[in-house]
Amino acid sequence: MIYIFHFSIGIVSLFLKFFVIQIPKEVPHPDNNSPLDLSNPADIIIYIVIPIIFVALYFLSRKRKKNNN
């Protein structure tokens, strides 16, 4: 009985390894990523300028909300 249990666990693990647990091809993963290229203006705008604007707007809205109360 124990041997059948171990055999079934082996079959299930092989199934999971080869059919279910796969890295999708369309999604970036660590071995095909490249570092941020700061010579590209679009990267500078997307990764530096826009987050700074959002943080500044957040603090300005908090300040306005605090002054209104």
C-alpha positions as CSV (number, residue, x, y, z in Angstrom):
1,M,0.0,0.0,0.0
2,I,2.8,2.4,0.9
3,Y,4.6,1.6,-2.4
4,I,1.5,2.6,-4.4
5,F,1.2,5.9,-2.5
6,H,4.9,6.7,-3.2
7,F,4.4,5.7,-6.9
8,S,1.3,8.0,-7.2
9,I,3.2,10.9,-5.6
10,G,6.0,10.4,-8.2
11,I,3.6,10.4,-11.1
12,V,1.8,13.5,-9.8
13,S,5.2,15.3,-9.3
14,L,6.2,14.4,-12.9
15,F,2.9,15.7,-14.2
16,L,3.3,19.0,-12.3
17,K,6.9,19.4,-13.4
18,F,6.4,18.9,-17.1
19,F,2.9,20.2,-17.8
20,V,1.7,22.6,-15.1
21,I,4.7,24.4,-13.7
22,Q,6.1,26.3,-16.6
23,I,7.4,29.8,-17.1
24,P,5.3,31.7,-19.6
25,K,7.1,32.7,-22.7
26,E,5.4,36.1,-23.0
27,V,6.1,37.3,-19.5
28,P,9.6,38.9,-18.7
29,H,11.6,36.9,-16.2
30,P,15.1,37.5,-14.7
31,D,17.1,35.8,-17.4
32,N,15.8,37.9,-20.3
33,N,15.6,41.4,-18.6
34,S,17.9,44.2,-19.4
35,P,18.9,47.1,-17.1
36,L,17.2,50.5,-17.3
37,D,18.5,52.5,-20.2
38,L,18.7,56.1,-19.0
39,S,19.8,57.4,-22.4
40,N,16.3,56.8,-23.7
41,P,14.0,59.8,-22.9
42,A,10.9,57.5,-22.7
43,D,12.5,55.5,-19.9
44,I,13.5,58.7,-18.0
45,I,9.9,60.0,-18.3
46,I,8.2,56.7,-17.3
47,Y,10.5,55.6,-14.5
48,I,11.7,58.9,-13.0
49,V,9.5,61.9,-13.9
50,I,6.1,60.4,-13.6
51,P,6.7,58.8,-10.2
52,I,8.1,62.1,-8.9
53,I,5.0,63.9,-10.1
54,F,2.7,61.4,-8.4
55,V,4.6,61.7,-5.1
56,A,4.5,65.5,-5.3
57,L,0.7,65.5,-6.1
58,Y,0.1,63.1,-3.2
59,F,1.9,65.3,-0.7
60,L,0.2,68.5,-2.1
61,S,-3.2,66.9,-1.8
62,R,-2.5,65.8,1.8
63,K,-1.4,69.4,2.6
64,R,-4.5,70.8,1.1
65,K,-6.7,68.4,2.9
66,K,-5.0,69.1,6.2
67,N,-5.4,72.9,5.7
68,N,-9.1,72.6,4.9
69,N,-9.9,70.8,8.2
